[in-house]
Amino acid sequence: MPGRKTRRILVTGSCGQIGSELVGELRNRYGNESVVASDIKPEWDGESEGPFERADVLDDGRLREVIRDHGIDTIVHMAAILSAKGEREPQAAWKVNVGGLMNALEAAREMGLSQVLCPSSIAVFGKGTPRENTPQETVLKPSTMYGVTKVTGELLCDYYAEKFGVDARGLRYPGIVSAETLPGGGTTDYAVEIFYDAVEKGRYTCFLREDARLPMMYMPDCINATIQLMEAEPSGLKHHGDYNVAAMSFTPAELAEEIHRSIPDFEIDYDPDYRQKIAESWPSSIDDSAAREEWGWKPAYDLERMTEDMLERLRKRHEAGALYK
Ligand code: AKB
């Protein structure tokens, strides 16, 4: 395992909601030149400076070329199609999420890379899973193609770790709330959209029901969890690709109430669509004691602190005429 300062990291899906902020933080820690951002998009639109390579994760040859050219030893594999888009394009979701991960794992195996980190999601849960305080080890019978690909991804990480000794790691992200890059194609996206609409229009129509309680996390915690797991000593880890991580759980009504404290005129109404069914198949809260015990996971943000920070950042941008970047 390379030391913290000597890693050379490739982040796939760098232009996405999590990738764009993760690249910045990894560059702060490891140096700009040591972190290569890549995406199927032609240009890097993130704020940090450093190398960018256009690469489709399904193009195995291109992926290996980037790995070779930059002397990469760690892949953080963020490229994926999320739950709602995956239900509209299930074949593409399978291809990108499973095919892309296989390419990353195979490159790691054949080229002797030190680590692959691939996020999983609360979407691995489904029928027969306890919905409250969902345990680490439990039934994994997702009802979405996204969930099917994430269970497969977890199993692939375990397989490559045990069979080939690839240090493959992953964590089950809850819904992620962030102020920099908009999410796209997820069921939990409402929890970001609501802030933009609250600041811009003072009202929001939610595509989930008011009582759809889901596990959520604020981006700074998501970035910390990801880097903490990357840097955790392997000897302390009993799992590979499937750590539950939690921070808070709330319903759309509770989030609206919290926003209401700062924007008293804020109004919300509800027009649930096909995403409600996806939300109903997921847990309402998660037991993350394995992550806490094995690599010291501890979130910093609750609903109140997150809402305050989101509104402050978005209001500033709105006043400067740059709400949407
Ligand atoms: C989604 O809603 O699809 C994602 C997730 C929970 O993995 N945010």
Residues whose N, C-alpha, C, O or C-beta is under 5 A from the ligand:
A	BS01	AKB	L82 S83 A84 S121 I122 A123 Y173 P174 G175 I176 G185 G186 T187 T188 D189
